[in-house]
């Protein structure tokens, strides 16, 4: 598996973790929690970089707070988010 494919899989893991916890738009969670959920299998710096890429793609929203940043899925890109998740997690139910 190439590095690009591996990055896409980690992005899907991030989106899947947020979707499982139902973190859409106004329901958000601290960025550190998402990193902890995914870091079990991946590097934390890499996860932060990929979250930044997901933000640029418009799939996640990052909200600054006085204690750090919070993250949620972009409800207006729901179809695209689900498509990315289902590419690697076939059993995912939206």
Order of alpha helices (4+ residues) and beta strands (2+ residues): alpha-beta-alpha-alpha-beta-beta-alpha
